[in-house]
Amino acid sequence: MRMAPTHCDACSAVLDAEHRTDQQDERQQRFLAAWADICPPLYRDTDPARLPKKQLAKVMSWTYGPRGLLLHGSTGKGKTRCAYQLLHRLHFEEHRRIIAMTATSFSHYCGARFGNQTGEKWIRELSQAEVFFLDDLGKGRLTERAEAELFGLIEARIADCLPLILTTNATGASLVEQLSPDRGEPLVRRLREFCESVTF
């Protein structure tokens, strides 16, 4: 037995449109909530007009692919803010799965995660994210464990053709000095080979 429609065609169209609008609103709220987890409050209201135009244009011209970005130069030049402008596009327009953190927080999380036996799963999540952003590489020494895990993470992402986006105030030489002898030069060499360099 066929069920009679409960709404006329015009009413059904209105209800369908309202349902689609609700779905779009719900989706937008999810994107906004996810962005709050990605981007710290300090960088959410950045005025692009106040960033260095040449560097911002180069950062924003980056297209998703295996070759990442290395933003380097002295402090206070807008590296992190430019990086978050790019991440905003990747999140809201391209719907990329992004994980972002500072090098200091990476070291802290390494200690906590491997201390409670969730480290392997956490590193796997970082290695499989579409985009991994590490801010302030070289700002403070990494623990031995964090250095080893970061090196492995970079190796895994390069092998899987997944991009890295990094900022650093350090030079290649100073990064090498901060890292252990068996990892310093190989890590810097990989970053130079697999990341496009933007000087600030």
C-alpha positions in Angstrom: 0.0 0.0 0.0 1.4 3.4 -1.0 1.7 6.0 1.7 0.3 9.4 0.7 2.7 12.3 0.8 2.5 14.3 4.0 3.5 17.6 2.4 2.6 19.2 -0.9 5.4 19.6 -3.5 6.0 23.3 -2.6 6.2 22.6 1.1 8.5 19.6 0.5 10.8 21.9 -1.5 10.9 24.4 1.3 11.6 21.7 3.9 14.4 20.3 1.8 15.9 23.7 1.4 15.7 24.3 5.2 17.3 20.9 5.8 20.2 21.7 3.4 20.7 25.0 5.1 20.8 23.3 8.5 23.3 20.8 7.2 25.5 23.6 5.8 25.3 25.5 9.1 26.2 22.4 11.0 29.1 21.7 8.7 30.4 25.3 9.0 30.2 25.0 12.8 32.3 21.8 12.6 34.9 23.6 10.5 35.0 26.5 12.9 35.4 24.2 15.9 38.2 22.3 14.1 39.9 25.6 13.1 39.9 26.6 16.8 41.9 23.4 17.5 44.3 24.1 14.7 45.0 27.8 15.1 45.8 29.5 18.4 43.7 32.6 19.2 46.7 35.0 18.7 46.8 34.2 15.0 43.1 34.0 14.1 42.5 37.7 13.5 45.7 38.4 11.6 45.4 41.3 9.1 47.1 40.0 5.9 47.8 43.7 4.9 50.3 43.9 7.8 52.3 40.9 6.6 55.3 41.0 4.3 53.7 41.0 0.8 56.4 39.2 -1.1 56.7 36.4 1.4 53.0 36.1 2.0 52.4 35.8 -1.8 55.0 33.1 -2.0 53.5 31.2 0.9 49.9 31.5 -0.4 51.0 30.4 -3.9 52.0 27.0 -2.5 49.9 24.1 -3.9 49.3 20.9 -2.0 51.7 18.2 -2.9 54.7 16.2 -1.5 57.0 19.2 -1.5 56.4 21.2 1.7 57.4 24.7 2.9 60.2 25.9 5.2 59.7 29.5 6.4 62.9 30.8 8.0 64.4 34.0 9.2 64.8 36.2 12.2 62.0 36.4 14.8 59.1 38.9 14.5 59.0 38.8 10.7 55.6 37.2 10.3 56.5 33.6 9.5 53.9 32.0 11.8 51.2 34.4 10.8 51.8 33.7 7.1 51.8 30.0 7.7 48.4 30.2 9.4 47.0 32.2 6.5 47.9 29.3 4.3 46.5 26.8 6.7 43.2 28.7 6.8 42.9 28.3 3.1 43.8 24.6 3.3 41.3 24.0 6.0 38.3 26.0 4.8 38.7 25.9 1.1 40.5 22.6 0.4 39.2 20.8 3.5 42.6 19.3 4.3 43.2 17.4 7.5 45.7 19.5 9.4 47.7 19.0 12.6 49.6 22.0 13.9 51.9 22.5 16.9 55.0 24.1 18.1 58.3 22.3 18.5 58.1 22.8 22.2 54.6 21.3 22.4 55.8 18.4 20.2 58.6 17.6 22.8 56.1 17.9 25.7 53.5 15.6 24.0 56.2 13.1 23.2 57.0 12.8 26.9 53.3 12.6 27.9 52.2 10.3 25.1 55.0 7.7 25.4 54.7 7.9 29.2 51.0 6.7 29.0 51.6 4.2 26.2 49.7 6.2 23.5 52.8 7.5 21.7 52.8 5.1 18.8 49.2 5.9 17.9 49.9 9.6 18.2 52.9 9.6 16.0 51.0 7.6 13.4 48.2 10.2 13.4 50.9 12.9 12.8 52.5 11.0 10.1 49.2 10.3 8.3 47.7 13.8 8.5 47.4 15.5 5.1 49.3 18.5 6.4 51.6 18.7 9.4 52.7 22.2 10.6 55.6 22.5 13.1 56.2 26.0 14.4 59.5 27.3 15.8 61.7 24.3 15.0 65.0 24.9 16.8 63.5 27.1 19.5 65.0 25.2 22.5 66.6 21.8 22.4 64.4 18.7 21.9 64.6 15.8 24.3 66.4 12.7 23.0 63.1 10.9 22.6 61.4 13.9 20.9 64.3 14.3 18.5 64.2 10.6 17.5 60.4 10.7 17.0 60.6 13.9 15.0 63.2 12.5 12.7 61.2 9.4 12.2 58.0 11.4 11.6 59.8 13.5 8.9 61.2 10.4 7.3 57.7 8.8 7.2 56.0 11.8 5.8 58.6 12.2 3.1 58.4 8.5 2.2 54.6 8.8 1.9 54.8 12.0 -0.2 52.9 14.0 2.5 54.0 17.7 3.0 55.6 19.4 6.0 55.2 23.1 6.7 57.7 24.4 9.2 58.9 27.7 10.6 62.3 28.4 12.2 64.5 31.2 13.4 67.5 29.0 13.1 69.9 28.6 10.2 70.8 25.2 8.9 74.1 25.3 10.8 72.5 26.2 14.1 69.9 23.5 13.7 72.7 20.9 13.1 74.4 22.1 16.3 71.3 21.6 18.3 70.6 18.1 17.2 72.6 14.9 17.8 75.4 14.2 15.3 73.7 11.3 13.6 70.4 13.2 13.0 71.3 16.9 12.6 72.8 17.0 9.1 70.4 14.3 7.6 67.4 16.2 9.0 68.5 19.6 7.6 69.4 18.0 4.3 65.9 16.4 4.0 64.2 19.7 4.8 66.2 21.5 2.2 65.5 18.8 -0.4 61.8 18.3 0.3 60.6 21.8 1.3 60.4 25.0 -0.7 62.4 27.7 1.2 60.9 31.1 2.0 63.2 33.6 3.6 61.8 36.3 5.9 
